[in-house]
């Protein structure tokens, strides 16, 4: 079966759609600043330890890619423009993007800000043709959001995502080759892809996993079919081994989950100059606590579990976590726990990255904060830190609500506390989570 414009598969053949916005962060920046049109633009961290998060096609023609260290990107493209990122703006575009997908079907599952899976089977009674629906969605995204995207259609998530990647433009010998925009995967294409694809192309196989597989002599997806799953599990873990075995057979039974809830949120930061000693680490804990607390309150949530991740200059990492009998959304309460967790680690080594994550969510109105309680904490966290967090959570409610109200009315940077003061003035940083991509250079304006 050919994948040509004249082909028209049924919903039974390709029920799953995946749409992926092109160079999303960079594209939004260019839309908001037309002077950037035609120039190599990236969003990411511009300092020595920064990482590229999103690159325009002009930058990609020079060899710049996402996840590339910024120093390497500048070496490849000296005229590269690296912008620090404006997540509130990206969220605005993402909401509009999701709204367009929802117009097609409410059965969709967002992946981050710029990707969505959708299950078209709920539209069977409308007798829609999946390729036509995909083309119409892509057209609306172009005409209403002025963004480009790739759309893939397949019988499961695996092939839909692979197809959306094949639908996009690509760089060959520094030249941009336009993609078809919409690709659907026939059974014949499935077989060909599983024979021809490197293991690195599979969803979830990052550089570290790919290296492990290659050390075992597994370079191609077809190589996985002849490997004993139990043996593979000893090298990549049982869950990944089972997933790889399924993918090698073209199987993927994950449903499109339109009710998938947020499991965690957090903020991490790689520092241009490593933190030295508890004092500097604890100061950054205060900053991170404010970012995470504001993100929690914006969603009307409190979190019962807090986790701290530290990465040292030797690139080793340690994490500590604590689950409470009550939820927190207050900066001071979260800071107390974050500092106690960080303090349970030997901080004699310089800290390159600090992350603070919240999980085990409750609705804010259902938070069982008590005047007294019994709590069993881990040996890494003192009882006093938990008790202090409870008291802070209760006593600061009026202040934090007032600050949130002022920020909502007059802007995020209209009011803050002492820990929000920087050399260039008041700066209320928003939660970035997995989109944190390293430090900015001193001359880069704050987001």
Secondary structure as GFF3:
##gff-version 3
##sequence-region A 1 447
A	DSSP	beta_strand	16	21	.	.	.	ID=ss1
A	DSSP	alpha_helix	24	32	.	.	.	ID=ss2
A	DSSP	three_ten_helix	34	36	.	.	.	ID=ss3
A	DSSP	beta_strand	41	44	.	.	.	ID=ss4
A	DSSP	beta_strand	52	55	.	.	.	ID=ss5
A	DSSP	alpha_helix	57	60	.	.	.	ID=ss6
A	DSSP	alpha_helix	70	76	.	.	.	ID=ss7
A	DSSP	beta_strand	81	83	.	.	.	ID=ss8
A	DSSP	alpha_helix	87	104	.	.	.	ID=ss9
A	DSSP	beta_strand	108	111	.	.	.	ID=ss10
A	DSSP	beta_strand	115	119	.	.	.	ID=ss11
A	DSSP	three_ten_helix	120	126	.	.	.	ID=ss12
A	DSSP	alpha_helix	130	140	.	.	.	ID=ss13
A	DSSP	pi_helix	141	145	.	.	.	ID=ss14
A	DSSP	beta_strand	149	154	.	.	.	ID=ss15
A	DSSP	alpha_helix	157	166	.	.	.	ID=ss16
A	DSSP	beta_strand	170	172	.	.	.	ID=ss17
A	DSSP	beta_strand	175	177	.	.	.	ID=ss18
A	DSSP	beta_strand	182	184	.	.	.	ID=ss19
A	DSSP	alpha_helix	187	196	.	.	.	ID=ss20
A	DSSP	three_ten_helix	199	201	.	.	.	ID=ss21
A	DSSP	alpha_helix	207	215	.	.	.	ID=ss22
A	DSSP	alpha_helix	221	224	.	.	.	ID=ss23
A	DSSP	alpha_helix	229	236	.	.	.	ID=ss24
A	DSSP	alpha_helix	238	248	.	.	.	ID=ss25
A	DSSP	beta_strand	264	275	.	.	.	ID=ss26
A	DSSP	alpha_helix	277	298	.	.	.	ID=ss27
A	DSSP	beta_strand	301	312	.	.	.	ID=ss28
A	DSSP	beta_strand	317	328	.	.	.	ID=ss29
A	DSSP	alpha_helix	331	343	.	.	.	ID=ss30
A	DSSP	beta_strand	351	363	.	.	.	ID=ss31
A	DSSP	three_ten_helix	364	366	.	.	.	ID=ss32
A	DSSP	alpha_helix	383	395	.	.	.	ID=ss33
A	DSSP	alpha_helix	397	410	.	.	.	ID=ss34
A	DSSP	three_ten_helix	418	420	.	.	.	ID=ss35
A	DSSP	beta_strand	421	422	.	.	.	ID=ss36
A	DSSP	beta_strand	425	426	.	.	.	ID=ss37
###
